[in-house]
Every structure is written in structure tokens, then in C-alpha cells.
């Protein structure tokens, strides 16, 4: 049988990372790898009540085909909760914000189109854009986000820049107010559209992050949001907010993809969100994650002392970013860490171009404080052994 | 702001049909247009019990991220219910079978790729394939399905043929056993892969349809199925079964699109399907739809007598196909029917090439028997007036 693959499919390769990380699902491993929200935060009883209510009051409508745009009260709730003037007609409910990335790619990327991304950037975005065969170009970035001069230098003919300003995946960094203002102005001046991804923005620890880029220039930004981190990821419920000029194309792409996002889960979440549920629920998630971030930073300071490991101090979100000493390759380190029952994600695959092999991403949300302590100690021990090994090799390579 | 669209998006046009049919949502209209399963058939109590059970027993897992392949027990249940030897590892759970079409398109269609379809074919498939910019070619078809000689003549360099053998959308026709055997053999001889869509197969009235094409040549067929018509469409739950050589690419495309189908709805349906629920539930749907098909055929015979209207006798599914007298254009007829409070779908948009303007699709599942009687009478009256009008025009065009 002549199964001739499309060119884009022939280029799809199984993720090496995914294969390695499958090992981390075995019992006994403490995983700091996956971006799994803590299941302790899932409001199970609220969902149970919502399911019963929706099926009792609106069972037939909740199980029937529905509008591609999404459930009207949920679209309104999204518009109401965003911190700028959003009309519900600009909101499109998506099957997770990952689907928003797929729709954006379909509507804006031709084969070879230049697409700007942060350095490093969210791996899932690179994967979502991939089938439309863009040419992703990394914009130099520092602890405050993308560097404006490099953005300006690379903006010409780019279809858009993809930015994750709050508690970025993978680095955990947050774009400052000053940087946002400068990026927004520079993008507008260059006519460069922005795709802004904000799954983690509500997970701040001490103070809310600055306003989204979309709030500064709504006509220049497609904004992606998600219920995965404030309610539960297993419902696959996200949304996008698009300028009126682009919305109809995104809607048509959405309709062709899955007709509409499950209306039952849309109505469930709409029911859960009544009576300002998130106002009391989200602070409990923030408090939990803040405790676990503190524990991870304390453990890193304690266990990595003297090992020349650099790491940042995320102000929210789920991830911390670390850089190990010269010569260490975290892809090679991972299987050794797994032998010691701890897993992380190597940083290199998150780069559009060549990755920094010394970097890694640590999630502080899934494991408990005790598990974090154990895992970071094991990771330090793994690193110590690796450094000895690298030292030995260097010695061995030294002329006698 | 320079929102430059991808070429594929620039080609997306708002569906004229969709705009017309929006009118049909207004109260008082009896719609024979949409393919909406009768909400009377939705097992609301079974879903309520399943939600409570899933959240009580496995709440955290049911709300967490999950495997892209789908929920293992549901994949096994799908493999078990199909009438050929399917391994659960070949089953991919999709967000409705519409998503299966999107994944197939991504993996198998390059811009300009020839894709064979029936005449007419499912409009949603043309829409799902569209963004990958295929060249769809209609294979001549009769009441038994595609005509084998024409399939053979057009098979060269085609990426696949898309077939809906059971109670087809839009025609309601079913491919006979003889035709299936011939199509399967011809496709295999030509090395032509088949994409087989079977959302309606369980909705037979008097006897089950012949075995799927996939059962005859599993290595040559991607098979798409759905829970929309046997349980409820609002959950957007479907599946595909793919040969081992193609499955990994479809899985990678799936992961990039939405990570996974909502695990909560997968577990709901898995819980509902326990204890062979479908064995008792589906016959109630068959009985209802059969009564309504009978009512529609009786009404057509009664109301359309003498109007030269041809229509078929579907043996299952949801749709009936009709052809009106020469000179009538159903796209133009629709607004007039809507004035008389009845809606249908014109047939022309379902063709890959030029459509037959005299055809239309009638759904017999959403409206009740009484509504069907009223609607068909109104449709006949609309047609009668149109024929008078066409006659007048012909007279007016006749030289004096």
C-alpha cells in the first residue's frame, strides 16, 4: 500500500525527549520534568456539583452539537475576567490553548515563513507551528524577556513574534513593565503582530505581573489563555482573543478542526466559575506553588553549594531554569539522574536554533516539599559524580 | 499592523450555507437541515452517574494531563467493539472524528495532492482537508457507492480515497457487499490507501451493513469512528484506527494539535460503556430514527405526488437525498422554504467539482414525526410555487 506522507509529516520525528521521559513514569521516580499542575489543586467537588447541575438543568443542550465559537456565557466570562476591554465576540473557545497555537499556525504560517520566538521558547509552540513548516528564528533574550534591538533587527518579513511574558515556559522568567512597553512599541512600529501566550499569568506569588501585551495594542495581538492551570488541564479548555480582522479566519480553521470544543466541559467550567469561584480558588494554588518554589530554591542553595550552578528565582508559574557548569550536557545527565530516581527536562530542545546544553528546566509544582528536597539532593549527587567524571577525562586528556 | 495571512487562510471563505442556515435557528422553523442527533436519545442519567463515579473514584487522574494516544481502557473498548482484529495500540482517541480528518490531512496531503472523494461527499471532510490545499477529485458514484472503473481511472498519484460506506452523508446511501469487495480489491491493486469514515454504521434499521473496508485490508485503511451518534456529539469524542506504519505520524500530529482529547470525557464514556450499555441503548436510537425515516418517506410520497421529485430509501443513518425537477436550484429554493418555516441543506456544496443544483439533503432524526409531516408539506408547497414561477418564466421566455 502506497502510504505517501506529506512533506511536513516526513519531517516529524519522534521526540527523543519524550522517549527518555517515558522512563520517568515508573514508580519511585520523583519527576521535576513534566509541567503537571499539582492534582491537589483540582476542585473535584466543585466539578462534581457542576456536572450534576449541568446535566440536570441543561442535559440535552450540554450533549448536543454547539457553536464553533464556544459557549456564549463562557465567552462572556472570559471577556469579563481579562484586564482590558474585550468584547465576547472576540473570544474563541479552544480545546486547550495548544489548539490556539495550531489555529494561529494554520492562519498565519506559510512554508518558510519567518516566525520569531524567544530564546529559549515553549517547546509545544515549536511543535504546534511545525506542521505549517515555518522558519523559526530565536530573538536574543535576557532575564527580562526578548531584547528589543534584536527583535527590531529580525522583524522584517516575520509573520509574528510568539511571546510568553508571564513566568515563561521553560525559564520561569517574567517580562518587566519597561520591557513590555518597549516590545509593544517596537512591534507596533515594525507592523509585527504578536502572539501572546499566557497560561501561567494567574499563578503569581507576591504581586500580579504587569498588564498583558494585548492590553496595550489589542489590534496587534492574538492572546491565548487557558483554564488548565487555574482549574484542571484534563478538560483541555482554553481560549483565544483575536482582533476582529483575524477572528473569522481563526473561527473557520477551528470549525474544520473539531467543529467545536466539547460543550459539556465548557458548561461545566462555566458553572464552576459562577459566584467568583476563581477568586477564592486561585489563591490556594498560588500559596501551594510558592511554598514549593521556596523549597526548591532552598534545596538548590543547600545542595548545589560550590558546584557552580546558576538558577533563577521565578516570581510565579511552575518552572525554574538552571544552568550547570561548563562541560556538562544535561541530555547526557538525564539518564544518570533517572538512575538516582529524579527526572528533569534538558533545556536544549527549547531553543529555535542551537540549544545551550548546560541548561535544564525544573518544575516545582507536581512534587511535594519533601520530594523536592530528596530530588534536588539526588540531582546534586548526580552532578557531583558527573563533574568528577568530566574532571577525570580532562586529566586523562592532559599530556603526561 | 501587518497581519499577513497564510495562502491557505486567504482561500478560506465563510460558508454561504452556514450563513443561510443561521436563519434556521430562529424559533418556529422546523429544520431538516442540520445533522443533529435527536437529543431524546442522549442518556443523560447514565452520563450523570458516570461523572459522579469518575470524579469520586479517579478525580485527580480524570482532571490531569494524559497520554496523547487516549485513555487505555477506552482504546481497548474501541478495539473490542470493532468487527475485525484490532490491537488497542492502533487506536488513537480524537476530539471528534472531525479531528481524525484534520490529522489525516496533515499527515497525507501536500499542496496540490490529488485526493479522491465520492460524488457527492461529506462537506466537513472537504473543509477539514482544505487547509492542507489538496486537489479533491470526485469519483463517479451510483446508489451503491463509488464506481470502480472510475476509481481505477483516477487512482494514479492520488494520496488516498475518502469513503463513507454506511448511510453516507449527504446521500444516506450504503455501499453494497459486492461494491465493497470490488473497491477494496481495486484500491489494493492500485496501491491506493483508503480513509474510511464510519460515524453512522451503528444506526442501521433492519440489518447491519456489510463489514467495513478496514476489515478487508487493515494495512490499507485508516478507519475513523465516533461516539457522537451512539452516545452524544457534545462530548466531541471519536477515534481512528491506523496501520502501524502510519500511526506514529498521526500521533505526533495529534500531540501538536491539542496534547490529548479531554481525559475527563474519555473516562466518562468509558464508564458509561461498561456492562455493555451500548447493546441496549443503540437499539432505542435505531427504532426512533427508523420511525422518523418511515414518516419522512410517507410524507414525501404523499406531499410530493406528481411533482417529479426523486428520493432514496436510506437503510439507516440520519439523511435522505432528494432530487427536484429540472430547472429548480435548491440554493435559491432554501430562503423560500425558510419563509414557510422549513429548512434543508442544498446538495451542491457536497460535490468536489460542480454540484447538482437540483439535489438536497433532508435529515430525519432531529424533527419529530409530526414536525416531519408539517415540514414536508411546507416544502412541497414551496416547490409547487417555484414550479409555477419557473413555468411562468418559461412562458415569458417563449416567443409570442
Interface residues (C-beta under 8 A of the other chain):
Chain A: X1 X2 X3 X4 X5 X6 X7 X8 X9 X12 X14 X34 X35 X36 X37 X39 X40 X42 X44 X47 X48 X51 X52 X55 X56 X59 X60 X61 X62 X63 X64 X65 X66 X95 X96 X98 X99 X102 X106 X107 X108 X109 X110 X113 X124 X127 X128 X130 X131 X132 X159 X188 X191 X192 X193 X217 X219 X220 X228 X232 X233 X234 X235 X236 X237 X243 X245 X246 X248 X249 X252 X253 X255 X256 X257 X258 X259 X260 X261 X262 X263 X264 X265
Chain B: X1 X2 X3 X4 X5 X6 X7 X8 X9 X12 X14 X34 X35 X36 X37 X39 X40 X42 X44 X47 X48 X51 X52 X55 X56 X59 X60 X61 X62 X63 X64 X65 X66 X95 X96 X98 X99 X102 X106 X107 X108 X109 X110 X113 X124 X127 X128 X130 X131 X132 X159 X188 X191 X192 X193 X217 X219 X220 X228 X232 X233 X234 X235 X236 X237 X243 X245 X246 X248 X249 X252 X253 X255 X256 X257 X258 X259 X260 X261 X262 X263 X264 X265
